[in-house]
């Protein structure tokens, strides 16, 4: 059955207890979810296996590639346990953290992460429970950190710890992540997201392990990553703007302009970008979002995001289908606003002095001038399609590839309708197949024009050098 979205921006839905089972997955897909996220911070390997099998069955039924994103947990910094349950801290109170696993008291708290003690600096901050409690470091050595409470609150067993503006001497890949990654790759996931990236070499480390079996995404949730932003984006296949942790470790007013900066940098380098965290948070327990949340989603679309993501809303909330449905409506509303098109055009950069970039820019211009129905890209690796998406044309991009893995990965990219098709043997075959699939997928009607781009010789990655206008 033909299936395509009447919008450019994609929706990523996180799976969990609220979205378990083949019928619920079908409902999410039909409501508008394009990419499904498996959060390896939760659930068992068997849970994830069942969901992958159900999604692949759905993919076969709809004859449409579905992207699966596995999200590695990364190093979680947490407090130890407390002898007498939760403890309330008062402003000005002194408190010591140490490496002793003995349950904590009013005088000391276990924090079993030696890397924190090695990285600690005088006057640095410790944030606990997503920043609800803030303490300032007054003294430290290799085994203790003395602090004074600046923002009072209650702390309890295993609460998370953040250290803003400190580079921790720790790999983003924990033993659990290595195990999860190996398992996820056997399942055939399409994207792997790495948490708490601080440097480009963190992504390089993961890429060596993945060895081309999936695309690699950097989650930007540490301020340190912003200092190496361009290098991280260049090393990555995609980016996730994880605003939750960024909002803990940075002032909240710094996050919106940073979101715009990251999305603009991703656009320049042609990397798909997801905006994530708390987008429709109230819909965890409410059938409708707040107006502020709707505006937040819209802002990400106006900023040029490739995709927006639902987390708890679809994984554990009471209204997962409604959350996807409303997000779909918001995206369509923004994309029909004339301002959206003006912003996409105004933010377009001059193409680089390469044949591939020149062809991609010309394809966008031809599609607009001729009122073409779609741009068709033939690709092996996806690079031709991503170049077309970077141009933000005002028509859909039909990605044709003989590689099913590529088709699945391209499902995340802005404006792309990806399809696996048999490899083409000559130029006439290429044109005929583009016309046939565009009509079959209801992206073009008889008599409408297509703008087709490809590279000759066929199958050569990154060799986009042909542009052809064809009639359906």
Secondary structure, 3 states (H helix, E strand, C coil): CCCCCCCCCEEEEEECHHHCCHHHHHHHHHHCCCEEEEECCCCCHHHHHHHHHHHHHHHHHHCCCCEEEEECCCCCCECCCECCCCEEECCCCEEEEECCCCCECCCEEECCCHHHHHHCCCCCEEEECCCCEEEEEEEECCCEEEEEEEECEEECCCCEEECCCCCCCCCCCCHHHHHHHHHHHHHCCCEEEECCCCCHHHHHHHHHHHCCCCEEEEEECCHHHHCCHHHHHHHCCEEEEEHHHHHHHCCHHHHHHHHHHHHHHHHHHCCEEEEECCCCHHHHCCCCCCHHHHHHHHHHHHCCCCEEEECHHHHCCCCHHHHHHHHHHHHHHHHCCHHHHHHHHHCCCCCCCCHHHHHHHHHHHHHHHCCCCEEEEECCCCHHHHHHHHCCCCCEEEEEECCHHHHHHHCCCCCEEEEECCCCCCHHHHHHHHHHHHHHCCCCCCCCEEEEEEECCCCCCCCEEEEEEEEC
